[in-house]
Amino acid sequence: MGKTGLRRTAALLLFVALLFLSGCEKKQPAQETGLLVGFAQIGSESGWRIGNTRSIQEAAERRGIRLMTADANQMQEKEISAIRSFIAYNVDVIVFVPIVEDGWENVLQEAKKAGIPVILSDRQVADTLDPSLYSAYVGADFHREGVLAAEFLLRKTAELPPDTPVRIVQLTGTEFSSPALQREQGFLETLERDSRFVLLDSVSGDFLKSKGKEGMKELLRRHEGEIDVLFSHNDAMAYGAIEAMEEAGLRPGQDILIISVDGEQEAIDLLRAGKINCVVECTPMLGDLVMDLAEALAAGKDVPPVTYPEETLFTEDDDLSALPPRGY
Ligand code: AHR
């Protein structure tokens, strides 16, 4: 066996070890195209995330793209190790979801040196990072999602007597992640021109239902009787918050207005039941958009630096009777 063969075998062993350690899986497509894509996913913290992994895997499978999927179990170091194993294995394209914005420079330099194009899927890296280290971003416009959430609140409160204060709490997503940073920014920037809106407090719920519940309990304890609005950065945390409110004898959606982000089936059901007032859609169905770019990059073509999926807003005022099942 030559040096290249040995290197590939070592890389394969490394990847297999990684699969074993992090519960990764490798999908076998029906008819392979020869294209090999390495996909580092951050974990399975929400129904959204599980839908996102499935979307990427199914899109690859439909196209006969071989996909190596690594689940980092919410740890940035594991994601970095997975990307390194993809480089060692000399995949054609690397796709990864940056769990937080910072800390990717070294590993992306290594991918660049190896000549492997990189696609950022779902989350963005810090805008201070050299943009030549990745080829494209495919995912939501998180800032716009925050703006849409705030605009709903502006409409909802338009009829209140002048100068009525609107006291808001936030359950924010994973600290230093692009959705948490940008959703908050878009939301607060839109409300800051109107002095009626007061941000009482923010607690990180890490995009998890359990931490959303804990966080809401804490917010209710700190601000008893004062909270008018909850802005939850995702549906999973909103489910936890609803449980905390109900346990405290409050009526979610009535005593406290709830705005959430994602659009999972369960959130739409809660919107219909009047327990959530507005859900900003953030679609996890990015698989085809990502694989379109992976195929183009592998063929040496130019790709757009940013691709946003189409997204909408669901509110308590909408007729949702004809809305098809969400699929996540
Ligand atoms: O990065 C997207 C966010 O991550 C989704 O809003 C959330 O549900 C997920 O965990």
Boltz pocket constraint, residues with backbone or C-beta under 6 A from the ligand:
constraints:
  - pocket:
      binder: B
      contacts: [[A, 45], [A, 46], [A, 48], [A, 49], [A, 122], [A, 123], [A, 179], [A, 206], [A, 207], [A, 233], [A, 234], [A, 235], [A, 236], [A, 261], [A, 262], [A, 282]]
      max_distance: 6.0
